[in-house]
Amino acid sequence: MEDKRSPADRVGRFGAGPTLLAAFGRTEDAAAALGELLDAGFINVEQEVEGGRTVLVLDAGDQQKRAREILTAHGGLEFDSPS
């Protein structure tokens, strides 16, 4: 039997890889991290503003180490995604 659901339905909202979340206190830092992530080829990135902080959510795929390096370089504080 063929699975007729879309790939997003089968694997979740952000794709097949591990989802990383990082908070930034300054919008400028989040924007710089977002730009670098996109330049590095990360295409499943979402930016949300929650109160006074900006949160980046991304599907890191098999590039978790590189994604974490970028987030950290711009002052992002990573936290676990909700289960």
URWO-V188108 format. One record per pair of residues at least 24 apart in sequence whose C-alpha atoms are under 7 Angstrom apart, sorted by the first residue. I is the first residue (numbers start at 1). J is the second residue. Records with the same first field share a line. If there is no record, write none. Layout:
# URWO-V188108
I->J + J
This chain:
# URWO-V188108
14->44 + 58 + 59
15->59
16->61
17->59 + 60 + 61 + 62
18->59 + 60 + 61
19->57 + 58 + 59 + 60
20->57 + 58 + 59 + 60 + 81
21->55 + 56 + 57 + 58 + 78 + 79 + 80 + 81
22->55 + 56 + 57 + 71 + 76 + 77 + 78 + 79
23->53 + 54 + 55 + 56 + 76 + 77 + 78
24->53 + 54 + 55 + 75 + 76 + 77
25->52 + 53 + 54
26->53
27->54
29->74 + 75
30->54
32->74
33->70 + 71 + 74
37->70
